[in-house]
Amino acid sequence: MRREIVFVVNPVAGLGGPLGYKGTDEELGRRLLERLAGEPPAYRRARLFAESLSGLGCVEVAYTAPRLGYEILRDAGIAAEVVYEPPEWPTRSRDTYETVRRGLERGARIVVFVGGDGTARIVYDAIRDAGLLNEVVVLGVPAGVKMYGSVYAVRPREGARVLCDYIEGRSGLCDAEIMDIDEDAFRRNELRAKLYGIVRSPCSKLMVGSSKQPSPSTLEEEENKRGIARYIVERYVRECTMIVLGPGTTTAAIAKELGLPKTLLGVDVYHGRSVVALDVDEEKLYRLLSSHPGRKLVIVSPIGGQGFILGRGNQQISPRIVRLVGPENIIVVATRSKMQSLGWRLRVDTGDPALDEALRGYRRVVIDYNEEAMVRVE
C-alpha cells in the first residue's frame, strides 16, 4: 500500500469550546484566532498525533500546507511536501479544501484531518468534487467543539495507531458518517443533526464507532432521568456545595428537580438551590470554583453513541477545572438504556494525556434513584 497521506489541520477548530460557544464557524474562529495568545488547541492535538505517527514510521510522505500542518509534521520528523500556500492568516475553509484537493492530485488516497464536523464536511466536499469518494480513506483526529460524526479516532495518539494499522494491513475499512449540524439552531440550544455523507474509514476499536445518538424520550426513559435527579438532589445538594452541571437532558432533569433553569447544551453553576451562573465559559467557571471555599462537584453525562464524559461538547470543563475539583468529585449520570447502548463503557479525551490516564479505570455511574453501577473508563 502507498504510504502517503494528505494531512490538514484546521487552526480554528475547537477554539470556541472553552469559551462556551456551541461551535466555531469560520468567521468566529478567525476572530478568536486573531486574539489568541498561545498555540491553537487544534495544533496541540495535531502534535500529539504527529509525534505518535513519527514513532510508528508508517508514512513516507504527507502532502500539506504551511500553517495547516506542515510545521507540525516537520517538527515531528515526518517528511512533508507543500502542495498549497494559504494566501492569508487566519486561514479560511477554502484553504483546507484546496490542500486536500491538491494532495489528491498528487496521488494520495488517505486524508487525515485535524478538526471537527465542519472540517469533516470540507474534506468530504473536496473528495466528492474530485470524484474519489469510493477510493479515498478518511481519518479524523478529534479537535472540534462538537464531533457527532463517526469518522474520528477516540483521541489523537490513538489516531496514529489506527492509521498505521490500516496502512500496514492489520485492519480493513468501514463506512463512517459525516454529520451536518445546524449551527444556528445549535447556538439556540437545539440539536439538529443530519447525515451529510458517507466515507470509507479504517475499522478499529480505537475509532468512535458510531455517530452521536439523541437521547430517547420514552416515558420509561424520562422516569429514569427523574429518579437520577431525585437521588442527586437528595444526596449532594447542600448549601455549602457548588455544583457544576454539564450539557445534556439527564443533567437538565437535575436542574428541573431543583426548580431551576438549565442550558441544555451549556455548562451551568449552582450553589445549594440557587443559580450562580448559566452557560459559563472556562475562565468564568475556573474563577467561580477557585473562590468557593466549600465542596465542589462536577456532574456530567456521556455523549450518546460515543460515551465521552469529558472532552466532547463540554470543553469548558477543562483539565485545570478537573484538577481543581478533583477527579473523585466528577459524578457521572446516565440512564440504564444509554449505558446499555454504550456497552457499559465510558471514554475521556481532555486533551491532556496524563489526565486522561489518571481518569481511566472504574468509576461509579448513577443510573437511577439510589442505584449506581461500576463502569470502566477507557
LUMLUMVEX-667435 format. One record per residue (C-alpha): z, x, y. Coordinates in steps of 0.2 Angstrom, whole numbers, padded with zeros to 4 digits, always signed. Layout:
<nodes>
ZXY...
</nodes>
This chain:
<nodes>
+0000+0000+0000-0004+0006+0018+0012+0012+0026+0008+0007+0044+0015-0006+0054+0014-0014+0071+0031-0013+0080+0035-0023+0095+0052-0026+0105+0054-0040+0117+0065-0032+0131+0071-0049+0137+0076-0056+0120+0095-0061+0119+0099-0057+0137+0104-0075+0141+0116-0076+0126+0132-0068+0133+0129-0077+0150+0130-0094+0142+0111-0098+0144+0104-0108+0129+0089-0097+0128+0079-0083+0138+0062-0088+0143+0050-0076+0152+0054-0079+0170+0073-0080+0167+0073-0065+0156+0063-0054+0169+0076-0059+0182+0090-0054+0171+0082-0038+0166+0079-0033+0184+0098-0035+0187+0104-0027+0170+0114-0011+0172+0113-0004+0154+0101-0005+0140+0094-0022+0135+0103-0029+0119+0086-0030+0110+0084-0011+0112+0101-0008+0104+0096-0019+0089+0079-0011+0088+0088+0006+0087+0099+0001+0073+0083-0005+0064+0073+0011+0068+0087+0023+0063+0089+0015+0046+0070+0015+0044+0069+0033+0048+0081+0037+0034+0072+0027+0022+0055+0035+0026+0043+0021+0020+0032+0020+0036+0019+0034+0040+0014+0027+0057+0019+0012+0069+0007+0005+0082+0017+0000+0098+0018+0002+0116+0029+0010+0130+0044+0000+0134+0040-0011+0119+0046+0000+0105+0038+0017+0107+0053+0027+0114+0064+0019+0101+0053+0025+0087+0051+0042+0095+0069+0045+0096+0072+0039+0078+0059+0052+0072+0046+0039+0067+0028+0043+0070+0022+0031+0084+0005+0028+0091+0002+0019+0108-0011+0006+0107-0007-0003+0123+0000+0001+0140+0010-0013+0149+0004-0014+0167+0022-0018+0174+0040-0019+0172+0048-0030+0167+0035-0033+0154+0028-0051+0150+0024-0061+0135+0006-0056+0136+0011-0038+0133+0019-0042+0116+0003-0052+0112-0009-0038+0116+0002-0025+0107+0001-0035+0091-0017-0039+0093-0022-0021+0096-0011-0014+0081-0020-0027+0070-0037-0020+0076-0031-0003+0070-0029-0010+0053-0011-0013+0051-0006-0028+0041+0013-0028+0044+0020-0034+0060+0039-0031+0064+0045-0039+0080+0062-0037+0088+0067-0054+0097+0070-0072+0094+0060-0088+0091+0050-0086+0107+0044-0069+0102+0040-0075+0085+0028-0088+0092+0019-0075+0102+0017-0064+0087+0011-0079+0077-0002-0083+0091-0009-0065+0091-0011-0065+0072-0018-0083+0071-0031-0079+0085-0036-0063+0075-0039-0075+0060-0027-0065+0049-0013-0077+0045-0017-0075+0027-0017-0056+0027-0003-0051+0038+0015-0049+0034+0028-0053+0047+0046-0047+0048+0058-0052+0062+0073-0041+0067+0085-0054+0075+0089-0051+0093+0087-0068+0102+0099-0081+0108+0094-0093+0095+0084-0090+0080+0080-0106+0070+0065-0099+0060+0067-0091+0043+0056-0075+0047+0071-0064+0051+0082-0052+0041+0100-0055+0042+0104-0040+0053+0094-0026+0060+0099-0012+0047+0095-0024+0033+0078-0027+0040+0073-0009+0037+0078-0011+0019+0068-0027+0017+0053-0019+0025+0054-0003+0013+0057-0014-0002+0041-0023+0001+0030-0008+0006+0036+0002-0010+0033-0013-0021+0050-0019-0025+0048-0036-0018+0035-0049-0015+0030-0062-0002+0037-0079+0003+0032-0092+0016+0043-0091+0031+0044-0103+0046+0041-0100+0064+0050-0114+0074+0046-0121+0090+0061-0126+0101+0060-0137+0116+0068-0125+0129+0071-0138+0142+0080-0150+0130+0090-0136+0123+0097-0132+0140+0102-0150+0142+0112-0149+0126+0099-0157+0115+0092-0148+0099+0074-0152+0096+0065-0141+0084+0049-0142+0075+0038-0131+0064+0026-0120+0074+0018-0111+0060+0020-0103+0043+0018-0084+0040+0020-0073+0025+0036-0063+0025+0045-0052+0012+0056-0061-0001+0073-0054-0001+0091-0060-0001+0093-0050+0015+0082-0062+0024+0090-0078+0031+0081-0088+0018+0078-0105+0027+0077-0112+0045+0092-0119+0053+0096-0137+0047+0103-0150+0059+0120-0157+0054+0118-0174+0044+0126-0189+0052+0131-0200+0037+0147-0210+0038+0155-0198+0025+0150-0183+0035+0157-0190+0051+0173-0195+0042+0174-0177+0035+0172-0170+0053+0186-0181+0059+0198-0175+0045+0194-0157+0050+0198-0162+0068+0214-0170+0065+0220-0156+0054+0216-0143+0068+0224-0153+0082+0240-0156+0072+0241-0138+0066+0235-0127+0080+0235-0136+0097+0251-0131+0106+0255-0129+0125+0256-0110+0123+0239-0108+0114+0222-0106+0122+0208-0112+0110+0190-0107+0111+0178-0119+0103+0161-0113+0099+0145-0124+0098+0142-0137+0085+0146-0155+0080+0161-0150+0070+0169-0142+0084+0164-0156+0095+0174-0168+0084+0190-0157+0088+0187-0160+0107+0184-0178+0104+0201-0179+0094+0209-0172+0109+0200-0184+0120+0192-0170+0130+0173-0166+0134+0164-0153+0124+0147-0144+0127+0138-0146+0111+0128-0130+0112+0140-0120+0123+0157-0112+0122+0172-0121+0129+0190-0116+0133+0206-0127+0131+0224-0124+0134+0235-0137+0124+0227-0154+0128+0218-0149+0144+0201-0142+0148+0202-0124+0155+0183-0121+0157+0167-0128+0149+0151-0119+0145+0158-0102+0149+0149-0085+0149+0155-0070+0140+0163-0062+0156+0172-0078+0161+0178-0080+0143+0185-0062+0142+0194-0064+0159+0202-0081+0153+0208-0074+0137+0214-0057+0144+0225-0066+0157+0233-0078+0144+0250-0072+0138+0251-0084+0123+0242-0086+0107+0223-0086+0107+0212-0094+0094+0193-0095+0092+0186-0109+0082+0168-0108+0076+0157-0117+0063+0142-0109+0053+0124-0112+0058+0117-0124+0045+0104-0117+0033+0109-0099+0038+0128-0098+0038+0131-0087+0053+0148-0089+0061+0146-0076+0074+0130-0068+0082+0119-0084+0082+0119-0096+0096+0137-0091+0101+0135-0073+0109+0147-0077+0122+0160-0074+0108+0156-0055+0109+0163-0040+0099+0176-0037+0113+0181-0055+0113+0183-0054+0094+0194-0039+0095+0204-0046+0110+0208-0061+0100+0209-0053+0083+0199-0056+0068+0214-0065+0060+0213-0078+0074+0195-0083+0071+0196-0100+0062+0180-0107+0053+0177-0125+0051+0164-0134+0041+0161-0149+0031+0160-0149+0012+0142-0153+0012+0137-0139+0024+0147-0127+0014+0138-0133-0002+0121-0131+0006+0126-0113+0011+0131-0109-0007+0149-0106-0001+0144-0090+0008+0145-0085+0027+0137-0072+0037+0141-0062+0053+0129-0052+0065+0139-0047+0080+0128-0033+0085+0142-0021+0081+0140-0014+0063+0158-0008+0062+0165-0025+0067+0153-0034+0055+0160-0023+0041+0178-0027+0047+0174-0046+0046+0167-0045+0029+0177-0051+0014+0185-0068+0010+0190-0080+0024+0198-0097+0025+0187-0111+0030+0194-0128+0035+0184-0141+0025+0194-0157+0028+0211-0163+0033+0224-0151+0025+0211-0143+0014+0204-0126+0015+0193-0115+0005+0192-0096+0002+0174-0091+0007+0165-0074+0006+0158-0067+0022+0143-0056+0018
</nodes>
